[in-house]
Amino acid sequence: MRVYALVGPPGTGKSHKSTMLASDMGIDYIIDDGLLIGGNKVIAGTSAKAEATKIASVKRALFFDEAHRKEVSKSIKINKVESILLLGTSDKMVMEIARKLDLDDIQRIIYIQDISEQAEISKALASRKEKGKHVIPVPTFEIKKDFSGYLLDPLYVFRRKGSNNYVSEGSKTIVRPTFSFLGNYTISNNALYQISNYVASTVKGYEGMTRFRIIKKEGGISIDMSITVDYQYPIFDVMKEIQKKVRDTIDRLTALHLTSLDITVRQIIIDNEIYP
């Protein structure tokens, strides 16, 4: 199986560009936000944009639900898919989708900035931010029965072929999911601290947190942790395990984009005595 991926931040126009890219590269099927799409038709799956919350949408897109994952994976085998394009917001996301669906290794990752002008990306971002508009690359009737948000205008895409001829790239649906117009959701710093402290406490050698700071940045958050460790355990191994577990858990539970997670050992315990 030929496996490709299209990667770009949320709202940059990946779904809109996906059918054109697939056509140009001779790719038969697309995985987009939980759907297996072939020939402008939903073959299997449920759209992540049909979910009522952002977190549920992220989990749907990553095939957390076992029944959903098995349905799509089985359909890929039944349809003898020879080429497929995975859409995602990061390299990590598309690799995880490929792993969950038991696909072959991704042969090539294409980035949205490679196939779209900056003006197109900016326009798509503005439409997502200001109007909550999302694109699903299938006709309206394909997703209507499962969709919980607002169905907006259908979009018919044509492209020039030759001097005066245009060919249809198929129809797409512009939607406004429930989670995009319920307002912003916030997660308190204390909740993030409790998550981080609980996860860290499952690592042998961790003896407590002396400092926890969240720095809000454009496009995500950064976490700075100071901890106490037991000298009996390899300090760097303890730090690395805590870093990985906290990062993965915050990503899974909150859908927040964690740009960095820095850990400093401020105190160590030797024979029940604390040393700074």
ZIQUI-V867987 format. One record per residue. N is the residue number from 0. PSI is psi in whole degrees, 0 to 359 (none if undefined). D_LAST is the distance of its C-alpha to the last C-alpha in Angstrom with 2 decimals. Layout:
# ZIQUI-V867987
N;PSI;D_LAST
N;PSI;D_LAST
This chain:
# ZIQUI-V867987
0;135;55.43
1;119;54.53
2;125;51.32
3;167;50.28
4;145;47.81
5;120;47.90
6;138;44.49
7;157;43.72
8;160;41.73
9;138;43.21
10;12;46.41
11;4;47.31
12;23;50.59
13;313;49.89
14;320;52.24
15;321;54.92
16;344;54.79
17;318;54.38
18;323;58.08
19;318;59.19
20;316;56.63
21;320;57.63
22;316;61.28
23;325;60.77
24;3;58.90
25;36;61.19
26;130;58.53
27;329;60.09
28;155;57.29
29;139;54.27
30;115;51.23
31;116;50.23
32;46;48.05
33;356;48.99
34;141;52.64
35;116;54.60
36;133;57.24
37;127;60.28
38;41;63.32
39;26;62.25
40;142;62.09
41;118;59.31
42;320;59.57
43;163;56.76
44;176;53.65
45;135;52.76
46;135;51.53
47;333;47.95
48;352;49.48
49;352;51.35
50;155;48.20
51;342;47.60
52;159;43.89
53;317;41.78
54;316;39.46
55;325;42.55
56;316;43.99
57;317;41.04
58;322;41.16
59;316;44.92
60;333;44.69
61;8;42.27
62;46;44.53
63;325;42.11
64;124;45.19
65;318;46.62
66;319;50.23
67;314;50.01
68;315;48.50
69;322;51.17
70;312;53.95
71;317;53.09
72;317;52.37
73;320;55.67
74;323;57.57
75;319;56.28
76;316;57.71
77;319;60.95
78;2;61.62
79;53;60.92
80;125;58.73
81;337;58.92
82;141;56.85
83;146;54.24
84;122;52.10
85;133;48.74
86;136;47.45
87;169;43.79
88;352;41.19
89;163;39.09
90;318;39.44
91;319;37.12
92;313;39.38
93;327;42.63
94;323;41.25
95;320;40.17
96;315;43.68
97;320;45.28
98;315;43.25
99;325;44.02
100;9;47.73
101;42;47.95
102;165;49.17
103;170;49.31
104;146;46.75
105;124;46.98
106;326;49.18
107;136;48.48
108;123;46.32
109;137;48.10
110;145;46.25
111;326;47.93
112;345;47.84
113;338;49.94
114;357;52.79
115;143;52.59
116;154;53.00
117;327;50.25
118;322;52.79
119;317;53.31
120;317;49.60
121;320;49.19
122;318;52.21
123;318;50.94
124;319;47.54
125;320;49.35
126;322;51.61
127;314;48.72
128;316;46.72
129;326;49.66
130;354;52.01
131;25;49.95
132;132;52.39
133;156;51.67
134;133;54.03
135;122;54.96
136;48;57.12
137;161;59.85
138;158;62.79
139;317;62.33
140;341;64.20
141;333;61.77
142;356;58.83
143;318;60.60
144;334;60.71
145;355;56.94
146;133;55.77
147;349;54.35
148;210;54.06
149;132;56.73
150;123;59.01
151;222;59.89
152;141;62.20
153;153;63.09
154;121;62.59
155;122;65.13
156;126;63.99
157;153;66.51
158;152;66.13
159;134;68.67
160;105;70.41
161;188;73.00
162;314;74.60
163;8;75.62
164;142;74.43
165;142;71.48
166;148;70.11
167;135;68.16
168;6;64.54
169;173;64.78
170;152;63.78
171;163;60.33
172;128;59.22
173;126;57.27
174;164;55.36
175;99;53.03
176;157;50.78
177;316;49.88
178;345;46.18
179;349;47.02
180;17;48.77
181;0;47.01
182;178;44.68
183;147;41.01
184;146;38.59
185;150;35.05
186;124;31.92
187;153;29.49
188;325;25.87
189;323;25.08
190;318;27.16
191;323;25.34
192;314;21.96
193;319;23.49
194;311;24.96
195;317;21.77
196;320;19.72
197;314;22.66
198;318;23.15
199;327;19.52
200;345;19.76
201;354;22.60
202;126;20.50
203;131;19.51
204;341;15.85
205;129;14.85
206;6;13.19
207;166;13.22
208;130;13.00
209;342;10.97
210;140;13.39
211;118;16.89
212;136;19.25
213;130;22.83
214;118;24.73
215;128;28.49
216;168;30.40
217;118;34.03
218;7;34.78
219;194;31.57
220;157;27.97
221;141;24.61
222;135;21.44
223;116;17.86
224;139;15.25
225;134;11.46
226;166;10.62
227;135;8.85
228;157;10.62
229;127;12.07
230;345;11.99
231;339;15.74
232;149;16.57
233;116;16.93
234;312;14.08
235;325;16.52
236;320;19.20
237;315;17.20
238;315;16.46
239;319;20.14
240;318;21.54
241;315;19.74
242;313;20.87
243;314;24.41
244;318;24.79
245;315;23.61
246;311;25.78
247;321;28.78
248;317;28.61
249;321;28.43
250;318;31.26
251;320;33.32
252;331;32.90
253;339;32.99
254;10;34.81
255;147;32.49
256;112;32.07
257;108;28.42
258;328;28.33
259;154;24.72
260;104;21.61
261;132;18.35
262;131;15.20
263;132;11.71
264;114;8.87
265;334;5.85
266;148;4.28
267;153;6.44
268;124;8.84
269;118;10.84
270;49;13.99
271;9;13.10
272;137;10.12
273;130;6.74
274;131;3.83
275;none;0.00
